[in-house]
Amino acid sequence: MRAVITVIGKDTIGILHKVSGICANHNANVIEVTQSVMQDMFAMIMMVDLSGMSADFSSLSDEMTALGNAEGLTIHCMHEDIFNSMHKI
């Protein structure tokens, strides 16, 4: 099982560190990351392996949402199956 995590917001130091730290705390392995900074805007897409997680998916998602609220970012954590279903033609 995998998840897609997206992060969008004003660029600040440590965003990748904070998001990947939450993943590490839940034993969710970061497989792939792509990020871009356009002027002062930060955008990131992260693929995460959930197979070794120490908690349920909702706790990871809730913690990401809380981080986004605290840092002024929009963070979405979506199970890969839902992501794929949304993007099927």
Secondary structure as GFF3:
##gff-version 3
##sequence-region A 1 89
A	DSSP	beta_strand	2	10	.	.	.	ID=ss1
A	DSSP	alpha_helix	15	25	.	.	.	ID=ss2
A	DSSP	beta_strand	29	38	.	.	.	ID=ss3
A	DSSP	beta_strand	41	49	.	.	.	ID=ss4
A	DSSP	alpha_helix	57	71	.	.	.	ID=ss5
A	DSSP	beta_strand	73	79	.	.	.	ID=ss6
A	DSSP	alpha_helix	80	86	.	.	.	ID=ss7
###
